[in-house]
């Protein structure tokens, strides 16, 4: 066992943090120092920091303390504490363990002094060596540059001390943590693969193949497995590393203890490029965006599962989330990997064919988070090999899709004011676009775009215009109602790359059910806005429900389609609104083309020539209550519809013949508190009809899938459910439609006529949209229900 010797000579006067202690000559073994390092991490690092320099006048990492000079005094200080200070006693640390902590402190002081003697770092020269002849990027990764063969060095300056880095360069194989060890797999067919061990259980082994950076899983095909040499640097390479160690150390900024590498733009390995997202429809085996692709049709060209064989669907695997919240997320599928969110904000990566877990990233939301309607999340976005998640405490987080390692984390808004985010982000080019929920708390809603690489905000569009901006005149001038007027965004928008416009539905104004203090149309609440994707500038808008008092959020999915309209090709937007009307708009200009009820409506009688709804007199909330159709949850809501180019029909998950009694009450705005202005009361009981809940009439307050001809707005067929529904819809090229509901079934219909073809009891409410993908030539369909993700395929 080698010995580390620390010989302390008469002290030189120090004027910075007190006197440098005169330490008794002592010898410590490496094992004592390592034991002390472990004890320090458990008991000391929280206050003193990893380098021992967090506390003024107690820079123990550099051997500076006013309270102790000898080893014995340090041991006593650790065990007895210092009365009247933050240094509490640790009587649970015995004298032997305290002595090892002192050993580690002495080693820290010695190495810190040695680091101070190193020459100043030359960052530019170090960068050249790191990226060039040093060959560092061959194994290591910084940001999105380099390889995953060796440890990721993106944050190494904040994690390791200078001398530790120096030693790692001189002796790269001296200390390899288990996470960086390699495993060699030999399969029964004779092929071999080496990679990092991610995880394993009794039946499977998962590794990250460092050659092509793909997640691989092996089961009974393994013939042999063996641990590889721990380090990526062989012994024959060590002299070459030692020879250039001095040059490599110039990467380290000694003054700030940061690992400095200025990387070029561009990704070494782009898992999902912008080009792939643009052409997502050409990859039906994947599901690359929240709605499948930018047009948000929720339509797949996969056709292996068809009306004549759908009865043979079988459950292939089930992932049970560690959450009792509603499971509202639609997963992404990228090259055989499923990425989804278990509520509230845990990202999980699963094998798409087996459901086997690869990794989990967990975010603990701020306790101030207060989303109105559940601590839920609806999904993710991806660009390159980075996943993006919006959180219920109004943060946007970027995570490495291969490892689950966080890359950046930015605050979007203040959760204590009621801001939250529950939507899946939308990636457009190099930007990540999100919107804020929280209208029930009187927020001022907005959409914002962030740089995908850095998390820096690029543009922001407020959904309530401020003074001097177009639309501000639709709010009263005598008060500040616009400052807390709601207009939140909590459903993912769409994008037209030809027009470079992104479309988003905006929520209701606040307070929800009392508009007395906010006279006017209250733009851009209850609207769809078309924004320039590069700048966030408004190009056009259409307001579905001016001066809304019924909580008719327009946070539905903008479905984009190219079709013949009255004999000419036209870029249109199809929209089933919460207010009970189905709309067709020109998505290039916002021109109103069609508006027709798809459920029972009594608050409006039709539209004028410009598409403004014509209100029915007296149909407003009152202190006594007014019965309004559709009710507060709307004719439909946030859950997605689907458009099938194959059938030419638009499919809407519907609450039919459903009403609420709207009661208006006065309400003053207080930051962070509910701001609603009344309450809607149900006029019919919801839920499955039973002996204790069987008051509704047969055709009163039920759920349905309704198929609409978008050219006329006429209903072609409906699939009626006893209970209402919160489930989205998926259609496929084989004329299938998948959906679910509150009754606990996932089912398939014939998209041409609505005939029930198959159903499966999932044991919980379906409150999400289905999606489909294929792996190894086999088509799968997945749906979140209850607190689990179910995945089906045809019987083999």
N, C-alpha and C positions, 0 to 999 in steps of 0.2 A: 504494500500500500504506500503510495507516494505521500509526501509530507508537504504541506503549505506552511512556510515559516514567516512570521511577522515579527520583526525586531524593531522596537520603538525606541527612538533615541530622544534626548532632551528636547522638549518642545520649543518651537519657535513661536513667538507671540502672534496670535491671530486676532484680528479686529472685526471679523465679519459676524460670526454667530457665537462668540464666546471663545474660550481657550480650547485649543486642540488638546485632548486629554493625553496625559502621560501614561502609556499603557505598559503593563508589565510584560516582559519578554515571555512569549508562550508559543508553543507549537500545537497546531491542530491538524488532525487527519482529514482527508477528503470526506470520509464517511461522517465525521462530526459536522463538517460544514454542510453536507447535503441534508443531514438530519435537522440542522438548524434552519436551513432554507425551508424545509417543510413546516417546521414549527412557526417560522416567521409568516409564512403564507396563511396559516390558520389563525394566528393570534394577533399579528402586528400590521399586516399590509393594509387593512381597512383604514387605519388612521395615518400610518406613516408612509404609505405608498410603496410601490415596488422598489424604488430606489432609496427609500428611507429619508426623503427630503421634503415631505409634505408639511411638516410642522416647523414653524419659525423657532429658532433657538434650540432645535432638537434635530439637527441634520445628521442623524445617526448613520446614514449611508456613507457619509464622508468622515465619520469618526469624530463628530463635533457634538458635545453635550456639556452643559454647565453643571449637571447633577452627578455625573459619574466619570471617573477616570480609570480605575482599575477594573479588572474582570469581575472581582468580587462585588464591587459597588454596582456594576451593571446587573449582576444576578439579583442582588437585593432590590434594585429599582424595579426589575421586571416582576418579582414576586410580591413586593410590598406596595408598589405604586408610589405616587407623590400626592400627598394630601392637598386638596384645594385646586387641583388641576385636572385636566382630562385624562391624565395617566392613572388609570385605575389599577388596583392590585390584581394579580393573576395567581392566587394561591394554588390553583389547580395545576399550574406548571411546576413540576418538581425541580429540584436544584440541578439535576443532570440535564434535563431538557432546556432549562434556562441557560446553562453553560453552552449548549450547542447553538442557541440563538446568538449568544455573544460571539461564538466562533464564526457564524455566518456574517455578523455585523463587521467583525474584523476583516473578513475576506472582502466584503463590500467596500470598506474604506480603502483597503490596499489596492483593489482593482480600480476604484474611482480615481485614486491618485495616479495610478499608472496611465489611466485614460487621459488624464489632464496633461500628461507629458507627450501624448501623441501630437504629431504636426497637424495644423489646421486642414480640414477636408477641402478638396477641390471637387466641387459637385459636378461641374461640367466634364472634367476628366473622368470622374467615376462613372458618370452616365455613359460616356463613350465606351469604357471598358465593359460595363455591365451589359450593354446592348451589342457590343462587338466582340473583340477577341477574347474577352473574359468568358464568353459562352454562358453567362448566368441565366439568360432567358431560355436557354435550351431546356432547363429543368424548372426554373422558378417563374412565378407569375406576380406581376405588380399591376393592380387595377385589372384591365381587360387585356393586358399584353403578356405574352409568355406562355409557358407550359404548366400543367398541373403535376408534372412528374415529381417535383420537389415541393417543399412547403411554400405556401403563399406568403409573399413578403410585403403585401400591401400595407400592413399596419405594424411591421416588425419594429420600427423605431420607437413605437409607443409600448411595445411588449418586452423588448430586450435591451439590456444596458450595452453601452459601447464596447466594453471589454468582452462581454459575452458574444457580441457579434464578431469581434476581432478573433476570438478563439474559434468560433464556428467556421470562419473562413480559413484559418490556419489548419484546423482539425475538423473537417466537415463530418467525419464519422464518429467523433468523440461521444456525441450524445444525440440519439435519434429517438424521438418520442413515438409511442406505438401508432399514433394516427398517421405517421409518415412511413410506416413499414409496408413492404410489398408482399404480395402473395402470387405464387405461380400456380395456375390451374392447368392440369392436363386432363382432357376429356376422353371418353371411351373411344372416340373416333381418332384419337391420336393428336388432335390439335392442342396447342398450348397458348396460354394467354397470361400476361403479367399485368398486374394493376394494383391500385390501392384497395385495401379491404375497407368497405363501407360498413357492412354489418352482416351478421349471419345468425341463423337459428339451427334447429335440429335437422332441417330439411333443405335449406337453401344457403348459398353464399353469394353475396353481392359485392362486385368490385367495380372500380372506375378504371376502365381501360385507358391508360395514359397515352397509348399510341394514337387512337382516334377519338379519345375523350367521350366515349359512350358508356352509359351505365349497362352493366351486364349482370345477368343472374344465372346461376347454375344450380341444378337440382341433382337428380340421380345420374346425370351424365358425367359426373366427376369421377375420374379414375384415380387421380393422385393430386394432392395439394401439398405444397411446401412453402415455408417462409423463404423469401429471397434475402440476399444481403441487405442489411437494414438501410444502408445509405445508397443514394443514387450515384455516389462518386467512388469509384474503385480505388484500391490501394495504389495502383500504378499511376493514378492521376494526382495523388496527394503532393508529390514534389512540385508539380506544375502549379497547384493551387498555392502552396506556401511561397513559391517564387514571386507570385504577383499579389500576395496578400496586402502589401503596403499600398499598392495602387488601388485595390478594391476597397480598402478602408476609406478612400476618399469619397465614397458614396455617402458616408455618414456625416451629417451636420452635427459636429460635436457640441455646438453651443445650444442647439434646441433639442438634441437627442432624437432627431427625426431621420428616418430612412428616406432619402430624397432620390427619386427617379422621375425624370420628366419624359413621359412616354409619348410616342406619336399617336395620332388618332387612328381609329380603325381597330377591328377585333381580329385576333388571330384565328378564332373559330367562331363564326356566327351561326348559332344554332337555328335561329329564326330571323332571317334577314327581312328588311323592309320589302324587298322584292317578293319573298315568299308570302308575306301577309297580303300584298296586293293581288297575288295569284292564288289565294287560299282555296278558291273553288276548284283549282286544278289538283289539289291534294286532298281528296275526300277521305283518305285514310287518317287524316289529322283533323283536329278542331283547334285552329290557331288563334281565334279571337273569341270573346265572350259569346257572341251570337253566331259564330262559325266563320263569318267573313264580314267585310265592311258593309254589305248591303242589308245585313240583319234579317235576312229572310227565314233563318232557321230551317233551311232546306238542304238536304244532302243528296248527291247523285249516287250514293251507294245503293245497290239494289239486290244484294244477295238475299237479304230478308225481304220476303214478298208476301202478298196476300195469300198465296196458296201454301206457304210453309210457315207463316208466322206462328201458327199454333204449336210449332215444335220448339219455340224459344224455351231455353232453360237458364236458370240462374247459374252463372259461372263463378262469380265471387262477390263478396260483400265486404266493404270497409266500414267499420263502426267507429264513428267519430267520438272523441272524448269530450262530448258536449251534449247537453240536454236542450240547447237552443234549437230553433228552427234551422233546418239545413237548406238554405236557399241558393247555394252556389251551383253554377254550371261549370264543370271542369274544362280545362284545356287538355288537349292531347297532342304531344309532339314526339313523333318518331318512337312510338312505343312506350312513352312515359305520360302518365296522367298527373296533372297538377291541379289541386283544388284547395279549398279553405274549410277547415273545421272551425265553427264559430267559437269565440268571436274573430280571432285573427291569427290562426295557426295555419301555415302553408304546409301541405304534405305532398310528397312525390311518391307515386305508386307505379308499380309495373302494370301496364294497361291490360295485359293478358291474364295476370294472376291476382292482382290487387296487393301484391307484396309491397310493404313499405320500404322505400329507399331512405328517406330522411324527413325530418320535421323541423320547421322553423317556427318558433313561438314568439309572439309579441304580447306583452302584458300591457293592456290599455291603461291609460291614466284613469284613476278612480273618478275623475270629474266627468268622464264620458257618460252621456245620457241620451243615447238615441231613443226616439219616441216609441218605436214599434218592434223592439227586440235587438239584442246584441248580436247582429247577424252580419254576414258578408256574402256578396253575390258572385264573387269570382276574381280572376286575375287577368293580367295582360303580360305579354312576353315580347321581347325584342333582343336579338342576338342570343346570348345565353343568360339573360337577366329577366327575372320575374318582377312584376310590380303589383303591390297590394295597397289599397286604401283602407284605413283603419277607422274604427268607431271613435277613436279619440282624435280624429282629423289629422292623421299623419299619412305621408306617402313613403313607402319603404321599398327599396330595391334589394333583391336577393339573388345570389348566384344559383341558377337553375340546376347546376350539376351537384352542388354540395349543400345548398341551403344556407350558405354563409351570407350574412348581411353585408351589403355594399355601401348603401347610404340610406339615411332616414331623415326626412325633413318634416317640419311642422307646417301644415297648410292653414290651419285656423285654430281658435281657442276652444277646447271642449267645454271649459267652464261657462262659456257664453251660450252653449247649446249646439255648437257646430259638431258635426259628425260626418263620416263618410261610410257608406255601406255598398256602394256600387263597384263594379269591376272597372278599372281604368281602361281607356282607349288609347292605343299607341298609333300615332300618325307620323310617318317619317321618323325623325329623331326626337319626337316629343311624346310625353305621357300626359294625357288630358284627364282631369278629374273634376267632379263637382261636389258641392257641400250640401248635406242634409241639415235639418234643424229648423225648418219653418215653424214648427210648433212652439219654438222658443223665441220667435221674433228675430231671427238672424237676418242679415242682408246677404242673400245667396250670391254665389259666383261660380264661374268655371275658370280653371287655370291650367296652363300647360307648363310642364317641367322638362328640362333637358334630361334625356334618358341616361346620359353618362354621369352627370354630376348632381342631378336633383335641383339645379338652380331654376327658379321660376323664370319663364320666358315671356308669358303674357297672362293677363287676367281680364276676364269679362264679367262685370257685375250684372246680375240679372235684374237689378233695380237700378235704373240710370240715376246718376247724381245731378245736382244743379248744373245747368248749362248743357246737359247731354240730351240728345233726342229721346223723347219718351218720359222725361222727368215731369212734363206738364200734365201727365196722366195721374199724378199724385197731388194731394191737396197742398196748397202753398202756405196755409195758415198753421201747419204743424210739421213735425218731423216724422210722419208716419213712414216715409220711404226708408228711413234708417233702420227700421226693424220690421220691414214689410214681408219677410219670408222669401218666397220665390226660390225655393231650394231645388237641388238637382240630385236625384238618387237612383237614376236608371241610366245605363250606358248608352251613349249616342251612336250615330252611324257616320259614314264618311264616303263621299264621292270623289275619287281621285281625279276624274276628268275635270270636274268643276273646282277641285281643291276646297270643297266646303264640308264642314262637319256639322251635324244636326243634333240638337239636344232638346229634350222636353223639359219644361220648367214647371215647378210646383206652384201651389196656390198662394195667394197673398195672406198676410196675417194682420189681425187675428182671423182665424179660419171662418167663423160663422157670424161675425158682426163687422160689417163694412162701414159703419156710421162715421168712423174717424179717418177713413181713407177713400173719400169720394173720388170718382174717376175710374178709368179702365184698369189702372194699376199695372202698367207694363213693367217687365215682360212676363209677369206671372201668367200661368195657364196658357203658355204659348209654346211654339217651336221656334227656335232661333237657328239661323244658318250663319256660321262664322267662317271667316277665312282661317284655314288651319295653320297658316304660318304666323299670322299676326293677332288672331282673336278678334278682328274687327267684324262688326255686324254687317252682313250683306242683305238679309231680309228677315222678316219675322211674320208669323201669323198667330193671332190670338184666338184660341178656341172658346174661352169663357171670360169675356171682359167683366171686370168687377165681380169676381167669383165670391160667393158666400156659402158654397156647398162643399168645400174641400175637394173640388174637382181638379186635383193635380193633373197636369199634362205630362207627368213623368211616365209616359209609355214609350214603346220602342218605335223609332222612325224606320219604317220598312221601305227600302228603296227598290224600285222595279223599273225596267224599261219595257214599255208596251205600246201597242197601237191604241191611240186615244182619238176616237171619232175620226178614224181613217188616216191618222198621221202618227208617226213614231214620236214618243214623248218620254222624257225622264220624269217619273212621278214619284210621289211619296204616299204610301198607304198608312193610314193612322186610325186605329180604334181608340177613341178617347174615353176617359173615365166619365165624361158628361153624358154618355149614351149615344153619341153620334159617330158614324164612320165617315172618314174624310179621304178625299184624293186631292193632293196639291201638286202643282208643278214645282219640282225641287230646285230648278234653276232660278226661278223668280219668286216663288211663294204664292203664285196665283191660285186662288180657290177654284177647284174644278168640280167637286161634288161633296155634298154633305147629306147624310141620310141616317135616321135612327137605326141602330141594330138591336136596341132593347126599348122598352117602354119609357117614354120621356114626357114630362108635363111642365118643365120649366121654360121650354122654348118651343115655338111653333114652326120654325123653319129658319131661312136665311135670306138676307137681302142680296142684291146682285154682286156685292163685293165679298160675300161670305160672312157677314156679321150676323150672329144669331139674333133672332127676333124674340125678345123676352115676353113671357105671358104675364100680364099684370097681376100683382098680388102674390106671385110665387117667389117669396123671399122668407128668410127666417123671421120669426116673430117671438115675442115674449111668451105667447101662448103655445106656439108651435105650428109649423106648416108642413104638411105631408108632401114630399118631393120625390119624384121618380126621375132617374135612378137614385137610390139611397146613398149614404155617405161613402160606402166603399166603391160606388160607381157601377156602371155597366160592365166595365172591366177595370184592370188596375195595372200594376207594374209588371205582372207576369206576362211573358212574351207571346205574341201571336205568331203565325207563320204564313208565308206566301209560297205556294207551289207553282212554279212555271209550267209544270207538267199538267196540272188540272186547271190552272188559271184562276184558282179560288184562294180567298183570303180567310184564314181560320182564326176565330176569336174565342178565347176562354171567357165565358160570359156569366154574369149574375143577372138572371132574367126576372122581370116583374118584381123588382125589389125596390123598396122605398124606405125612407127614414123621416121621422118627425123632427124638423130642425127648430131648436129653441135658442133664441138669441139672448145673450147676457152681456152686461158691460164688463170690460176687462182693461186694466192698466198694465202697461209694459214694465216689467222688471227684468233686468238682464239675468239670463240663465234660468228663468222660471217659465212654466208653460204660459202661452199667450194664444188663447183659442177663442174667447168671446162667445161661449155658449156650449151647447152639446147636442149631438144628434141622437135621437132615441129610435131603436129598432121598432118597426111596426109589424114585423113577422119574426118568429123564432128561427134562428139559424141552427144547423146541425141535422144529423140523421134523424128522421122521424121515428119516434119510439112511443111507448105508452106514457112517458112523462114529458114528451116533447112532440106532440102531434096536433098542433093547433093550426098550422098553415094549410091553406087550400092546396089542391093538387098542382095548380099552375101558379103558385105564389111563392116567390123567393127561392128559386131553384138555380142550380148551375147547369151550364150547357157548353158544348163546343158548337159554334155556329159557323157555317161555311157561307161566305159572302161573295157574290160576283162583284169585283171591284169596278166594273164598268157601269153598273146600275145601282149598286148598294143593296140589291135584293138577296134575301136569304135563300140558299139552295137546299140546305138540309140542316138539321141540328141533332146532336147526340145529347139527350137529356140525362141529367144526374139528379138524384134526390137532394143531395146537399149542394151547397155552392162550392166553387173551386178557386184555388190559388195557384194552379199548376200551369206551366207554359206548354207550348205545342211544338212538335217536331214533325216535319213531313219529309218524305224521301221520293226518289225517282221511281220507285216501284209502287207508287200510289198508296203508301202507308202513312198513317198519322198516329203519333204516340203522344199520350198525355196522361194525366192522373187527376187527383182531386182530394178533397178532405175525407173521403170515405175509406181511404187506405188501399186503393187499387192503382196499379199502373196498367195501362191498357193500350191496345192497338185497334184502330179503326181503318176501314177502307176509306181513303181520302176522297173517293169519287161519290160515295153515297152515305157515309157515316155508319155503315154496318159494323157492329162489334165483331172483331175477329179473334181476340185473345185478351186475357186479363191475368194479373198476378197479384195476390195479396201481399203488400209490402209492410203491413202492420203499423203504418203511421201515415200522417198527412203528407201529400206530395205538394211541396211549396217551392218548386224549382222548375227549370226548363230541362227537358231531356236533350241528349246529344248522342251522336253516333260516330263510330270510327272503325277502322279495320287494322288488324295486326296479323302478319303471316298469312294473308289472304282470307281471313275470317272476319266477318262483320260483327260488331258489338253495338249494343245500345245501353246507355247508362242513365240512371236517374237517381237523384237524392230524394230520400223519403224518410220520415221520422228523423232519426239521427244517424242514418247510414247511407252509404252510396252503393247501389245495386247495379250490377253489370250482367247483361244477358247476351246469349248467342244461340244459334241453332244447335240442336242436338247432333252429336257426331256419332 
